[in-house]
């Protein structure tokens, strides 16, 4: 999902690793208002969540105090939108897409054929084993209705 995603906000020069809080709101508002609904979520790796949690104001107070409550089942939220931690998203670095925001339900998976399983008797016979091999052809992509329902935050190149 991150590879072909449209960049909603690119950090200003010099911000190769931080995620400024101004850019949090700029990323939210880069998504068309028609897609900013109850299904919108943030998706980012745990290292980006940590960087946002450590951000402080001039008085030393944390900028992101509402971290949810696991005891009552309240998820982590950022600017009132849930946060999904996905460590397959790139960590913050120069030109990295370190977070995404939007309606991720617009990502569709297409299964080309059904699951095929092959039993391999001869290959493992001398060890008294049976092997199995499975094939599944699938593809996926972000459904783009012209307004890009999901956008990425990208760190600056320099």
Buried (B, 14 or more C-beta within 10 A) or exposed (E): BBEEBBEBBBBEEEBBBBBBBEBBEBBBBBBBEEBBEEBBBBBBBEBBBEBBBEBEEEEEEEEBEEBBEEEEEEEBBBBEBBBEBBEEBBBBEEBBBBBBBBBBEBBEEEEEEEEEEEEEEEEEEEEEEEEEEEEEEEEEEBEEEEEBBBBBBBBBEE
